[in-house]
Amino acid sequence: MNKLEQLKQMTKVVADTGDFGQIEQYQPVDATTNPSLLLNAAKMPEYDYVIDKALAKSAHLSGKARVEETMLDMAVSFGVEILKVIPGRVSTEVDARLSFDTVATISYAKRLIARYKEAGVDKSRVLIKVASTWEGIKAAEALEQEGINCNLTLMFSLAQAIACAQANVFLISPFVGRITDWYMKEQGSSNFPDVSEDNGVLSVKEIYQYYKRYGYHTIVMGASFRHIGQVEALAGCDALTIAPNLLQKLQADGKTLTRQLVEVERAKMPDRKMTEADFRWAMNESPMATEKLAEGIRKFAIDTVKLEKLIEYKVGI
């Protein structure tokens, strides 16, 4: 077996792309999207029909109202197409500009789920992606109580992970590569560290071990990889969402892949639940987590605006 086949035996493999042609090629169980990935896919001529379908649904509207509705329909349309080529779930992201608004995040998530329902897709096949701000975690907690499962993204710290687990969030996506990027820049290094010293890899391992030690059921899905070594160092994680270029490298490698993450001995569950003050102080104490969370939200918001501009152009605004 190649390394991709071996990895699938110990970890759920998720495709990190909006290009469902590539998703079909590597046969992952699930797939994740975000505004940046959808923007890239929307620029591909072969997917014009997806955008045209979304535009047709909002043809009765005009101006900003049509753009807003088309954004929702386009995200869902890509999700529906992706679900045609995977057996599991697709993650669809809430507008990043709502990352600090719990009520608006809940409303947006429900609108996405309603559109999936209109398309004949049950909510059991969808994960709502929400940024791991305190407000996002509280929104996810409320959504989970209504049976809407969530994927908490832009995660860079154990504090974020603990808050998510205590909120009974379905899945988290701790980011590996962006943590590595921050430390390389901080240290003035242009070379990737050995995976045994890679802060991004170590962060996911810490979260995974914490969850297993205390019996949290939230799924840990490592994300944002910079090179194949980071993926291999997390073999055995609950799930890994991997970009097509790295899936291709795994598929082309026939060497043995060794499991790296294993369950740890259980301990008594911590008695005290994390408060908002605890969360904000822990984030304040981590310049890396604070900076990368803010940066990630800004970048997703920028790409969301670019998507809106693309739609405005198509409808002649």
Backbone hydrogen bonds, N-H to C=O, Kabsch-Sander energy under -0.5 kcal/mol:
donor,donor_aa,acceptor,acceptor_aa,energy
3,K,250,L,-1.0
3,K,253,D,-2.7
4,L,250,L,-1.0
6,Q,2,N,-2.2
7,L,3,K,-2.7
8,K,4,L,-2.0
9,Q,5,E,-0.7
9,Q,6,Q,-1.0
10,M,6,Q,-0.5
10,M,7,L,-1.4
11,T,7,L,-2.2
12,K,238,D,-2.0
13,V,11,T,-0.5
14,V,240,L,-2.7
15,A,30,D,-2.2
16,D,242,I,-2.3
17,T,15,A,-1.1
17,T,32,T,-1.0
20,F,18,G,-1.1
22,Q,19,D,-0.8
23,I,19,D,-1.7
24,E,20,F,-1.9
25,Q,21,G,-1.1
26,Y,22,Q,-1.3
27,Q,23,I,-1.1
29,V,13,V,-2.2
30,D,13,V,-1.0
31,A,89,R,-2.1
32,T,15,A,-2.7
33,T,91,S,-1.1
38,L,34,N,-2.6
39,L,35,P,-2.2
40,N,36,S,-2.0
41,A,37,L,-2.2
42,A,38,L,-2.8
43,K,39,L,-1.0
44,M,41,A,-1.7
47,Y,44,M,-2.2
48,D,45,P,-1.8
50,V,47,Y,-0.9
51,I,47,Y,-1.2
52,D,48,D,-2.9
53,K,49,Y,-1.9
54,A,50,V,-1.7
55,L,51,I,-2.7
56,A,52,D,-2.2
57,K,53,K,-1.3
58,S,54,A,-1.0
59,A,56,A,-1.2
61,L,58,S,-2.1
65,A,62,S,-0.8
66,R,62,S,-0.8
66,R,63,G,-0.5
67,V,63,G,-1.6
68,E,64,K,-2.7
69,E,65,A,-2.1
70,T,66,R,-2.5
71,M,67,V,-2.3
72,L,68,E,-1.6
73,D,69,E,-2.6
74,M,70,T,-3.0
75,A,71,M,-2.0
76,V,72,L,-2.1
77,S,73,D,-2.7
78,F,74,M,-2.5
79,G,75,A,-1.8
80,V,76,V,-3.0
81,E,77,S,-2.1
82,I,78,F,-2.4
83,L,79,G,-2.3
84,K,80,V,-0.7
84,K,81,E,-0.7
85,V,82,I,-1.9
86,I,82,I,-0.5
88,G,29,V,-2.2
90,V,125,R,-2.0
91,S,31,A,-2.0
92,T,90,V,-0.5
92,T,127,L,-2.6
94,V,129,K,-2.6
98,L,95,D,-2.2
99,S,96,A,-1.7
101,D,98,L,-2.1
105,T,101,D,-2.1
106,I,102,T,-2.2
107,S,103,V,-2.1
108,Y,104,A,-2.5
109,A,105,T,-2.5
110,K,106,I,-2.2
111,R,107,S,-1.8
112,L,108,Y,-2.1
113,I,109,A,-2.4
114,A,110,K,-2.3
115,R,111,R,-1.9
116,Y,112,L,-2.2
117,K,113,I,-2.3
118,E,114,A,-2.1
119,A,115,R,-1.5
120,G,117,K,-1.7
121,V,116,Y,-3.0
122,D,120,G,-0.5
125,R,122,D,-2.1
126,V,123,K,-1.7
127,L,90,V,-2.4
128,I,149,N,-2.3
129,K,92,T,-2.7
129,K,127,L,-0.6
130,V,151,N,-2.1
132,S,153,T,-1.9
133,T,131,A,-1.7
136,G,99,S,-0.5
137,I,133,T,-2.4
138,K,134,W,-2.2
139,A,135,E,-2.0
140,A,136,G,-2.5
141,E,137,I,-2.3
142,A,138,K,-1.8
143,L,139,A,-2.4
144,E,140,A,-2.9
145,Q,141,E,-1.4
146,E,142,A,-0.7
146,E,143,L,-1.1
147,G,144,E,-1.8
148,I,143,L,-2.5
149,N,147,G,-0.7
151,N,128,I,-2.6
152,L,150,C,-0.5
152,L,171,L,-2.5
153,T,130,V,-2.5
153,T,151,N,-0.7
155,M,173,S,-1.1
161,A,157,S,-1.7
162,I,158,L,-2.9
163,A,159,A,-2.3
164,C,160,Q,-2.0
165,A,161,A,-2.3
166,Q,162,I,-2.6
167,A,163,A,-0.9
168,N,165,A,-1.6
169,V,164,C,-2.3
171,L,150,C,-1.7
172,I,219,I,-2.7
173,S,152,L,-2.9
175,F,155,M,-2.8
176,V,223,A,-3.2
177,G,223,A,-0.5
177,G,224,S,-5.2
179,I,176,V,-0.6
180,T,176,V,-2.1
181,D,177,G,-2.8
182,W,178,R,-1.8
183,Y,179,I,-2.1
184,M,180,T,-2.4
185,K,181,D,-2.4
186,E,182,W,-2.5
187,Q,183,Y,-2.2
188,G,184,M,-0.6
188,G,185,K,-0.8
189,S,184,M,-2.7
197,E,194,D,-2.3
198,D,194,D,-0.5
198,D,195,V,-0.5
199,N,197,E,-0.6
202,L,198,D,-2.8
203,S,199,N,-1.8
204,V,200,G,-1.6
205,K,201,V,-2.2
206,E,202,L,-2.3
207,I,203,S,-2.2
208,Y,204,V,-2.8
209,Q,205,K,-2.6
210,Y,206,E,-2.2
211,Y,207,I,-2.6
212,K,208,Y,-2.2
213,R,209,Q,-2.4
214,Y,210,Y,-1.9
215,G,211,Y,-0.6
216,Y,211,Y,-2.1
219,I,170,F,-2.5
221,M,172,I,-2.3
221,M,219,I,-0.6
222,G,220,V,-0.6
222,G,239,A,-1.7
223,A,174,P,-2.1
230,Q,227,H,-1.1
231,V,227,H,-1.0
232,E,228,I,-2.4
233,A,229,G,-1.9
234,L,230,Q,-0.5
234,L,231,V,-1.4
235,A,232,E,-1.4
237,C,234,L,-2.3
239,A,220,V,-1.8
240,L,12,K,-2.2
241,T,222,G,-2.7
242,I,14,V,-3.0
242,I,240,L,-0.6
246,L,243,A,-0.9
247,L,243,A,-2.0
248,Q,244,P,-2.4
249,K,245,N,-1.2
250,L,246,L,-2.2
251,Q,247,L,-2.4
252,A,248,Q,-1.6
253,D,249,K,-0.6
253,D,250,L,-0.9
254,G,252,A,-0.6
258,T,256,T,-0.5
260,Q,235,A,-2.6
261,L,235,A,-2.3
262,V,260,Q,-0.5
267,A,213,R,-3.4
279,F,275,T,-2.5
280,R,276,E,-2.7
281,W,277,A,-2.3
282,A,278,D,-2.6
283,M,279,F,-2.3
284,N,280,R,-2.2
285,E,281,W,-1.9
286,S,283,M,-1.2
290,T,286,S,-2.5
291,E,287,P,-2.7
292,K,288,M,-2.8
293,L,289,A,-2.2
294,A,290,T,-2.0
295,E,291,E,-2.6
296,G,292,K,-2.6
297,I,293,L,-2.2
298,R,294,A,-2.3
299,K,295,E,-2.6
300,F,296,G,-2.3
301,A,297,I,-2.3
302,I,298,R,-2.4
303,D,299,K,-2.1
304,T,300,F,-1.9
305,V,301,A,-2.2
306,K,302,I,-1.9
307,L,303,D,-2.0
308,E,304,T,-2.1
309,K,305,V,-2.4
310,L,306,K,-2.0
311,I,307,L,-2.0
312,E,308,E,-2.8
313,Y,309,K,-2.2
314,K,310,L,-1.7
315,V,311,I,-2.0
316,G,312,E,-0.7
316,G,313,Y,-0.6
317,I,312,E,-2.8
